[in-house]
Amino acid sequence: MHDLIAQGQTLLPELQNLRRSLHADPEIGLDLPRTQAAVLAALSGLDLEVTTGEGATSVIAVLRGTHPNRPADAPAVLLRGDMDALPVTEETNEPFASTNGCMHACGHDLHTAGLVGAARLLHALRDRLAGDIVFMFQPGEEGCNGASVMIDEGVLDAAGTRVIAAFGAHVLPGPRGVVATRPGTLQAGSNTLRVTIHGRGGHGSQPQTAVDPVPALAELVTALQNMVSRRIDAFDPIALSVTQLSASDAINVIPASATLGATVRTLSDSSLDIVRTRSKQLADGIAAAHGCSAEVDFDVQYPVTVNDDDETAWAMEELRVLLGEDRVKLLEQPIMPSEDFSFVLAAVPGTYLMLGAERTDVPAERQGNNHSPFVIFDDSVLGDQAALLAHLAIERLAKATRMS
């Protein structure tokens, strides 16, 4: 299967062109009409069964394998790429940088182009496919749970039978072309915490006549950080970042209420229960100490991303064959970013991979991380990204038919 790498490289120029056009015109959320149109155009001419979503501008494309030994009850495998961007104003010097106030700061433009590349490779090799491939082009990964929207609309059964395995790859600024993953828990669950402290407003010059919620809110910010560092097991970590603060709109007004918003990342159900319970205890106690009351809203957004043990061990061995031992790494610990591919992996076995796409021609201090307005990726990985997804699909179908 090493010829897949060479075949991926022949697609590289067109995949880079697609990625850069997507990067220059990013869209956010579940409604990505221009991105959807670009994907449909990139897939045109291929013998695919294409459907588009109703609750989101998703694209599902099914490729039917034509292997002569294809069984009557042929299995199906899913490959996924997310398509949405972030509400981040880009601050790179890329010639194709976005100027519309949004940015592909998490690499989803590469995920989309890489999945198109996998579709093109697999279409050319469909006589080697002993089953079907479902290509899942997903909007709304960044906080909108587009994966669940597509699951509800039938993506896992789009081939006519439930997919037996699902695979995806996410770029990050790691060593170029190196794939890393781990069995079991790979990524944290994502949760949001919002606390509103209610007091009694008044004039900024007469705080004694008001019940000021701002000091209580400020104390709560510090207390939440201390809770994570002092009350949580270091071997089952929680990442809690207060990212939003809101109080008065006027500088001379003590507001009647003040609000904070925080993102909370957890790696287990037990840590989720702890942080949900203790954050409310802190908010209620601190608010009461200041003569205020607290309104606490804790929302579980995405569950922990859990790779299937067997599928991950198999995938890593296959990728060592394809890429070489030095380009496949086992992550010793989970990572704290979250991912709504977790919903797919909760429904069917599979594995999610991290793919390094660090630029070697740019100083490290000028390269941001995912979600940074300065982040840049080396899109020369797209040929290999397409090849590794295609390889996993071909070999997983072959394994399934051998077992049957």
KAQUIPE-V719572 format. One record per residue. N is the residue number from 1. RES is the residue in one small letter. PSI is psi in degrees with one decimal (NA if undefined). OMEGA is omega in degrees with one decimal (none if undefined). Layout:
n:N res:RES psi:PSI omega:OMEGA
n:N res:RES psi:PSI omega:OMEGA
//
This chain:
n:1 res:m psi:4.1 omega:-179.8
n:2 res:h psi:-20.9 omega:178.0
n:3 res:d psi:-19.6 omega:176.1
n:4 res:l psi:-36.5 omega:177.4
n:5 res:i psi:-46.7 omega:179.0
n:6 res:a psi:-40.6 omega:179.1
n:7 res:q psi:-37.0 omega:176.3
n:8 res:g psi:-38.0 omega:179.7
n:9 res:q psi:-31.0 omega:177.7
n:10 res:t psi:-25.5 omega:178.1
n:11 res:l psi:-11.2 omega:-169.6
n:12 res:l psi:-47.4 omega:-178.1
n:13 res:p psi:-43.2 omega:-178.3
n:14 res:e psi:-31.5 omega:177.2
n:15 res:l psi:-38.8 omega:176.0
n:16 res:q psi:-40.1 omega:178.2
n:17 res:n psi:-42.7 omega:178.2
n:18 res:l psi:-48.3 omega:-179.0
n:19 res:r psi:-44.1 omega:-175.9
n:20 res:r psi:-33.2 omega:175.8
n:21 res:s psi:-38.2 omega:174.7
n:22 res:l psi:-39.9 omega:-178.5
n:23 res:h psi:-37.2 omega:-177.8
n:24 res:a psi:-16.7 omega:-175.7
n:25 res:d psi:64.7 omega:-175.1
n:26 res:p psi:153.1 omega:175.3
n:27 res:e psi:153.1 omega:-176.0
n:28 res:i psi:156.7 omega:173.4
n:29 res:g psi:-152.4 omega:-176.1
n:30 res:l psi:-12.5 omega:-175.9
n:31 res:d psi:99.1 omega:-176.0
n:32 res:l psi:66.4 omega:-172.4
n:33 res:p psi:-38.8 omega:-178.6
n:34 res:r psi:-37.3 omega:177.2
n:35 res:t psi:-44.0 omega:177.7
n:36 res:q psi:-44.1 omega:179.8
n:37 res:a psi:-38.3 omega:179.0
n:38 res:a psi:-39.7 omega:178.4
n:39 res:v psi:-45.6 omega:179.4
n:40 res:l psi:-39.5 omega:177.9
n:41 res:a psi:-39.6 omega:-179.4
n:42 res:a psi:-26.9 omega:-179.3
n:43 res:l psi:-9.2 omega:-176.3
n:44 res:s psi:144.2 omega:-178.4
n:45 res:g psi:-13.1 omega:176.6
n:46 res:l psi:148.8 omega:-179.4
n:47 res:d psi:80.0 omega:-176.4
n:48 res:l psi:151.7 omega:171.8
n:49 res:e psi:105.5 omega:-170.9
n:50 res:v psi:131.8 omega:172.4
n:51 res:t psi:154.4 omega:177.1
n:52 res:t psi:156.2 omega:-174.1
n:53 res:g psi:163.3 omega:175.1
n:54 res:e psi:-42.6 omega:-179.4
n:55 res:g psi:-6.4 omega:179.3
n:56 res:a psi:161.7 omega:-179.7
n:57 res:t psi:57.6 omega:178.3
n:58 res:s psi:165.6 omega:173.2
n:59 res:v psi:127.6 omega:171.9
n:60 res:i psi:126.4 omega:178.1
n:61 res:a psi:128.4 omega:-179.6
n:62 res:v psi:126.4 omega:175.9
n:63 res:l psi:123.4 omega:179.6
n:64 res:r psi:121.6 omega:177.2
n:65 res:g psi:148.9 omega:-177.5
n:66 res:t psi:25.3 omega:177.4
n:67 res:h psi:137.8 omega:-178.1
n:68 res:p psi:-23.6 omega:179.2
n:69 res:n psi:22.4 omega:178.4
n:70 res:r psi:124.6 omega:-179.9
n:71 res:p psi:160.9 omega:180.0
n:72 res:a psi:-37.5 omega:178.4
n:73 res:d psi:57.5 omega:-173.5
n:74 res:a psi:137.3 omega:177.6
n:75 res:p psi:169.4 omega:177.8
n:76 res:a psi:147.4 omega:178.4
n:77 res:v psi:143.7 omega:-179.5
n:78 res:l psi:136.3 omega:171.0
n:79 res:l psi:135.1 omega:-173.1
n:80 res:r psi:141.8 omega:171.0
n:81 res:g psi:133.3 omega:178.4
n:82 res:d psi:155.4 omega:-166.4
n:83 res:m psi:-12.5 omega:-169.7
n:84 res:d psi:159.8 omega:179.7
n:85 res:a psi:-168.2 omega:-177.7
n:86 res:l psi:153.7 omega:175.4
n:87 res:p psi:64.7 omega:-177.5
n:88 res:v psi:132.8 omega:176.8
n:89 res:t psi:118.7 omega:-173.9
n:90 res:e psi:138.8 omega:179.0
n:91 res:e psi:37.0 omega:173.9
n:92 res:t psi:172.4 omega:175.8
n:93 res:n psi:20.0 omega:179.5
n:94 res:e psi:140.2 omega:-180.0
n:95 res:p psi:-18.5 omega:179.5
n:96 res:f psi:25.0 omega:-179.1
n:97 res:a psi:147.0 omega:176.9
n:98 res:s psi:147.2 omega:177.2
n:99 res:t psi:12.9 omega:-174.6
n:100 res:n psi:12.8 omega:177.9
n:101 res:g psi:-1.1 omega:173.8
n:102 res:c psi:165.1 omega:-175.2
n:103 res:m psi:140.6 omega:169.6
n:104 res:h psi:70.1 omega:-175.5
n:105 res:a psi:0.3 omega:178.8
n:106 res:c psi:4.3 omega:174.0
n:107 res:g psi:13.6 omega:-177.8
n:108 res:h psi:-21.5 omega:174.3
n:109 res:d psi:-36.5 omega:174.7
n:110 res:l psi:-39.1 omega:179.9
n:111 res:h psi:-42.4 omega:-179.6
n:112 res:t psi:-48.7 omega:-179.4
n:113 res:a psi:-38.8 omega:178.5
n:114 res:g psi:-37.7 omega:178.8
n:115 res:l psi:-37.0 omega:173.0
n:116 res:v psi:-42.4 omega:178.3
n:117 res:g psi:-42.1 omega:177.8
n:118 res:a psi:-40.2 omega:178.6
n:119 res:a psi:-40.6 omega:-179.4
n:120 res:r psi:-41.7 omega:178.3
n:121 res:l psi:-46.7 omega:-176.8
n:122 res:l psi:-33.4 omega:177.2
n:123 res:h psi:-40.3 omega:179.3
n:124 res:a psi:-20.1 omega:-177.1
n:125 res:l psi:23.4 omega:-172.4
n:126 res:r psi:-19.8 omega:176.1
n:127 res:d psi:-6.3 omega:175.6
n:128 res:r psi:1.8 omega:-177.7
n:129 res:l psi:120.3 omega:179.5
n:130 res:a psi:25.0 omega:-179.2
n:131 res:g psi:-155.6 omega:-173.3
n:132 res:d psi:156.9 omega:177.7
n:133 res:i psi:131.9 omega:173.0
n:134 res:v psi:119.7 omega:177.4
n:135 res:f psi:120.0 omega:-174.7
n:136 res:m psi:100.3 omega:176.0
n:137 res:f psi:107.8 omega:-165.2
n:138 res:q psi:127.2 omega:168.5
n:139 res:p psi:172.2 omega:163.4
n:140 res:g psi:31.7 omega:176.0
n:141 res:e psi:-33.0 omega:-174.1
n:142 res:e psi:72.5 omega:173.3
n:143 res:g psi:-2.2 omega:-177.6
n:144 res:c psi:-0.6 omega:176.1
n:145 res:n psi:47.6 omega:177.6
n:146 res:g psi:-27.0 omega:179.0
n:147 res:a psi:-44.8 omega:179.5
n:148 res:s psi:-35.7 omega:176.0
n:149 res:v psi:-45.3 omega:-179.2
n:150 res:m psi:-35.4 omega:176.4
n:151 res:i psi:-43.3 omega:178.9
n:152 res:d psi:-29.6 omega:-179.9
n:153 res:e psi:4.8 omega:168.6
n:154 res:g psi:18.7 omega:-175.9
n:155 res:v psi:-34.2 omega:-176.9
n:156 res:l psi:-17.7 omega:-179.6
n:157 res:d psi:18.5 omega:-173.1
n:158 res:a psi:-25.8 omega:179.7
n:159 res:a psi:-2.3 omega:-178.2
n:160 res:g psi:-9.4 omega:176.0
n:161 res:t psi:152.8 omega:-179.0
n:162 res:r psi:132.8 omega:179.3
n:163 res:v psi:144.7 omega:-178.5
n:164 res:i psi:-18.0 omega:-179.4
n:165 res:a psi:155.8 omega:-179.6
n:166 res:a psi:139.6 omega:-178.3
n:167 res:f psi:148.3 omega:175.0
n:168 res:g psi:164.8 omega:179.7
n:169 res:a psi:138.2 omega:-178.3
n:170 res:h psi:127.8 omega:178.5
n:171 res:v psi:153.1 omega:174.2
n:172 res:l psi:163.6 omega:-176.4
n:173 res:p psi:57.4 omega:174.6
n:174 res:g psi:-176.7 omega:-179.6
n:175 res:p psi:130.0 omega:-171.6
n:176 res:r psi:128.4 omega:174.1
n:177 res:g psi:3.5 omega:179.2
n:178 res:v psi:129.2 omega:-179.6
n:179 res:v psi:134.9 omega:179.0
n:180 res:a psi:142.0 omega:174.0
n:181 res:t psi:-174.8 omega:178.4
n:182 res:r psi:151.5 omega:173.3
n:183 res:p psi:157.2 omega:179.1
n:184 res:g psi:-147.0 omega:-176.2
n:185 res:t psi:120.4 omega:179.5
n:186 res:l psi:-44.5 omega:-175.3
n:187 res:q psi:154.0 omega:-176.7
n:188 res:a psi:157.4 omega:167.9
n:189 res:g psi:151.1 omega:-178.0
n:190 res:s psi:131.0 omega:-179.4
n:191 res:n psi:156.3 omega:176.4
n:192 res:t psi:139.7 omega:177.0
n:193 res:l psi:127.7 omega:175.6
n:194 res:r psi:126.7 omega:-179.4
n:195 res:v psi:128.0 omega:173.3
n:196 res:t psi:122.7 omega:175.7
n:197 res:i psi:122.5 omega:-179.2
n:198 res:h psi:126.1 omega:175.8
n:199 res:g psi:-137.4 omega:175.9
n:200 res:r psi:121.7 omega:-175.4
n:201 res:g psi:167.7 omega:179.1
n:202 res:g psi:-169.9 omega:180.0
n:203 res:h psi:138.9 omega:-178.1
n:204 res:g psi:-22.1 omega:-179.3
n:205 res:s psi:-8.3 omega:-176.5
n:206 res:q psi:64.0 omega:-177.1
n:207 res:p psi:-23.7 omega:-177.9
n:208 res:q psi:-17.0 omega:-179.9
n:209 res:t psi:-3.7 omega:-178.6
n:210 res:a psi:173.2 omega:168.8
n:211 res:v psi:98.2 omega:-168.6
n:212 res:d psi:118.4 omega:179.0
n:213 res:p psi:-12.9 omega:-173.9
n:214 res:v psi:-46.9 omega:176.9
n:215 res:p psi:-37.8 omega:177.5
n:216 res:a psi:-42.3 omega:179.4
n:217 res:l psi:-42.6 omega:179.2
n:218 res:a psi:-41.5 omega:178.1
n:219 res:e psi:-36.6 omega:-179.9
n:220 res:l psi:-38.3 omega:177.9
n:221 res:v psi:-49.1 omega:179.3
n:222 res:t psi:-40.8 omega:-178.5
n:223 res:a psi:-37.8 omega:178.5
n:224 res:l psi:-41.2 omega:178.5
n:225 res:q psi:-40.8 omega:178.2
n:226 res:n psi:-35.0 omega:177.8
n:227 res:m psi:-44.6 omega:-178.2
n:228 res:v psi:-38.9 omega:-176.2
n:229 res:s psi:-19.2 omega:-172.8
n:230 res:r psi:-19.0 omega:-173.9
n:231 res:r psi:-1.3 omega:-173.5
n:232 res:i psi:139.2 omega:178.4
n:233 res:d psi:124.5 omega:-178.6
n:234 res:a psi:-20.9 omega:-179.7
n:235 res:f psi:-0.9 omega:171.8
n:236 res:d psi:69.0 omega:-164.9
n:237 res:p psi:158.6 omega:172.6
n:238 res:i psi:135.8 omega:172.4
n:239 res:a psi:117.7 omega:179.7
n:240 res:l psi:120.5 omega:179.4
n:241 res:s psi:119.8 omega:173.5
n:242 res:v psi:117.4 omega:-173.2
n:243 res:t psi:-8.6 omega:-179.0
n:244 res:q psi:136.1 omega:173.6
n:245 res:l psi:136.2 omega:-179.0
n:246 res:s psi:130.8 omega:178.0
n:247 res:a psi:-127.5 omega:-175.1
n:248 res:s psi:149.2 omega:172.6
n:249 res:d psi:-13.2 omega:-179.0
n:250 res:a psi:139.7 omega:-173.6
n:251 res:i psi:-20.0 omega:-177.9
n:252 res:n psi:19.7 omega:-178.4
n:253 res:v psi:127.8 omega:168.1
n:254 res:i psi:119.8 omega:-173.9
n:255 res:p psi:159.4 omega:175.4
n:256 res:a psi:-20.9 omega:178.8
n:257 res:s psi:158.5 omega:177.1
n:258 res:a psi:145.2 omega:-170.2
n:259 res:t psi:144.5 omega:170.3
n:260 res:l psi:152.0 omega:172.9
n:261 res:g psi:139.7 omega:-178.3
n:262 res:a psi:148.0 omega:169.7
n:263 res:t psi:136.5 omega:-175.4
n:264 res:v psi:122.8 omega:-179.7
n:265 res:r psi:130.4 omega:-176.5
n:266 res:t psi:155.3 omega:-178.1
n:267 res:l psi:-0.4 omega:-179.4
n:268 res:s psi:163.5 omega:176.6
n:269 res:d psi:-35.0 omega:-178.5
n:270 res:s psi:-42.5 omega:178.3
n:271 res:s psi:-33.3 omega:175.8
n:272 res:l psi:-46.0 omega:179.4
n:273 res:d psi:-40.0 omega:-178.9
n:274 res:i psi:-50.9 omega:-174.8
n:275 res:v psi:-33.9 omega:178.6
n:276 res:r psi:-44.1 omega:-178.8
n:277 res:t psi:-47.4 omega:-173.7
n:278 res:r psi:-31.6 omega:177.4
n:279 res:s psi:-36.1 omega:176.7
n:280 res:k psi:-40.6 omega:177.5
n:281 res:q psi:-44.5 omega:179.7
n:282 res:l psi:-46.9 omega:-177.8
n:283 res:a psi:-45.5 omega:-179.6
n:284 res:d psi:-43.1 omega:-177.4
n:285 res:g psi:-44.9 omega:-179.4
n:286 res:i psi:-41.7 omega:178.6
n:287 res:a psi:-44.9 omega:-179.3
n:288 res:a psi:-38.2 omega:180.0
n:289 res:a psi:-23.7 omega:179.2
n:290 res:h psi:9.6 omega:-179.0
n:291 res:g psi:21.0 omega:-178.7
n:292 res:c psi:179.7 omega:171.8
n:293 res:s psi:159.5 omega:-177.4
n:294 res:a psi:139.0 omega:172.6
n:295 res:e psi:117.1 omega:-172.3
n:296 res:v psi:127.4 omega:176.9
n:297 res:d psi:113.4 omega:178.8
n:298 res:f psi:116.9 omega:-174.9
n:299 res:d psi:123.6 omega:175.0
n:300 res:v psi:115.9 omega:-172.6
n:301 res:q psi:-66.1 omega:178.6
n:302 res:y psi:138.5 omega:176.4
n:303 res:p psi:172.8 omega:175.5
n:304 res:v psi:138.6 omega:175.7
n:305 res:t psi:116.5 omega:-175.3
n:306 res:v psi:115.5 omega:175.4
n:307 res:n psi:139.5 omega:174.5
n:308 res:d psi:132.6 omega:-176.3
n:309 res:d psi:-50.6 omega:-175.2
n:310 res:d psi:-43.9 omega:-179.8
n:311 res:e psi:-36.5 omega:-178.5
n:312 res:t psi:-43.3 omega:177.2
n:313 res:a psi:-42.7 omega:178.0
n:314 res:w psi:-46.7 omega:-177.9
n:315 res:a psi:-40.7 omega:-179.2
n:316 res:m psi:-38.3 omega:176.7
n:317 res:e psi:-42.2 omega:178.7
n:318 res:e psi:-40.3 omega:-178.8
n:319 res:l psi:-29.6 omega:173.4
n:320 res:r psi:-37.8 omega:176.3
n:321 res:v psi:-43.4 omega:-175.9
n:322 res:l psi:-46.3 omega:-169.6
n:323 res:l psi:-22.7 omega:-173.9
n:324 res:g psi:151.3 omega:-176.8
n:325 res:e psi:-37.4 omega:-172.9
n:326 res:d psi:-6.9 omega:-178.1
n:327 res:r psi:11.0 omega:177.8
n:328 res:v psi:117.5 omega:-173.9
n:329 res:k psi:144.6 omega:174.5
n:330 res:l psi:121.4 omega:175.5
n:331 res:l psi:129.2 omega:-179.7
n:332 res:e psi:-31.9 omega:-177.0
n:333 res:q psi:154.4 omega:172.3
n:334 res:p psi:163.9 omega:176.3
n:335 res:i psi:154.3 omega:-168.7
n:336 res:m psi:-18.8 omega:172.6
n:337 res:p psi:155.8 omega:-177.0
n:338 res:s psi:169.8 omega:-171.1
n:339 res:e psi:130.7 omega:-178.9
n:340 res:d psi:1.0 omega:166.5
n:341 res:f psi:-14.6 omega:175.4
n:342 res:s psi:-33.5 omega:179.6
n:343 res:f psi:-36.3 omega:176.3
n:344 res:v psi:-47.0 omega:-177.4
n:345 res:l psi:-18.3 omega:173.7
n:346 res:a psi:-20.3 omega:-176.9
n:347 res:a psi:-33.2 omega:-179.7
n:348 res:v psi:152.6 omega:177.8
n:349 res:p psi:153.9 omega:179.5
n:350 res:g psi:-168.2 omega:179.4
n:351 res:t psi:149.5 omega:178.1
n:352 res:y psi:139.2 omega:-172.5
n:353 res:l psi:147.3 omega:171.1
n:354 res:m psi:130.9 omega:-177.8
n:355 res:l psi:118.1 omega:-179.9
n:356 res:g psi:132.7 omega:-179.4
n:357 res:a psi:43.4 omega:-178.9
n:358 res:e psi:139.7 omega:176.7
n:359 res:r psi:131.6 omega:178.0
n:360 res:t psi:-7.4 omega:-178.4
n:361 res:d psi:5.5 omega:-178.2
n:362 res:v psi:133.4 omega:179.2
n:363 res:p psi:144.7 omega:-176.2
n:364 res:a psi:-34.9 omega:-177.2
n:365 res:e psi:-12.8 omega:178.1
n:366 res:r psi:3.3 omega:-179.2
n:367 res:q psi:114.5 omega:176.9
n:368 res:g psi:179.1 omega:176.4
n:369 res:n psi:175.6 omega:177.8
n:370 res:n psi:136.9 omega:-179.8
n:371 res:h psi:1.3 omega:176.2
n:372 res:s psi:144.7 omega:175.6
n:373 res:p psi:-8.7 omega:-178.9
n:374 res:f psi:-3.2 omega:-172.7
n:375 res:v psi:138.1 omega:174.7
n:376 res:i psi:150.5 omega:-179.3
n:377 res:f psi:152.2 omega:176.9
n:378 res:d psi:103.3 omega:-176.4
n:379 res:d psi:7.4 omega:171.2
n:380 res:s psi:-7.7 omega:175.5
n:381 res:v psi:-8.5 omega:-171.6
n:382 res:l psi:-36.5 omega:178.3
n:383 res:g psi:-44.6 omega:177.9
n:384 res:d psi:-35.9 omega:178.4
n:385 res:q psi:-45.6 omega:177.4
n:386 res:a psi:-41.6 omega:-177.2
n:387 res:a psi:-41.6 omega:-177.1
n:388 res:l psi:-36.6 omega:176.4
n:389 res:l psi:-43.1 omega:179.0
n:390 res:a psi:-42.3 omega:179.9
n:391 res:h psi:-46.7 omega:-179.6
n:392 res:l psi:-39.5 omega:-179.8
n:393 res:a psi:-47.3 omega:-178.9
n:394 res:i psi:-49.5 omega:-174.3
n:395 res:e psi:-30.7 omega:179.0
n:396 res:r psi:-37.2 omega:175.3
n:397 res:l psi:-40.8 omega:178.6
n:398 res:a psi:-41.3 omega:178.1
n:399 res:k psi:-41.7 omega:-178.0
n:400 res:a psi:-40.0 omega:-178.0
n:401 res:t psi:-30.7 omega:174.7
n:402 res:r psi:-41.4 omega:-179.2
n:403 res:m psi:-34.7 omega:-178.7
n:404 res:s psi:NA omega:none
//
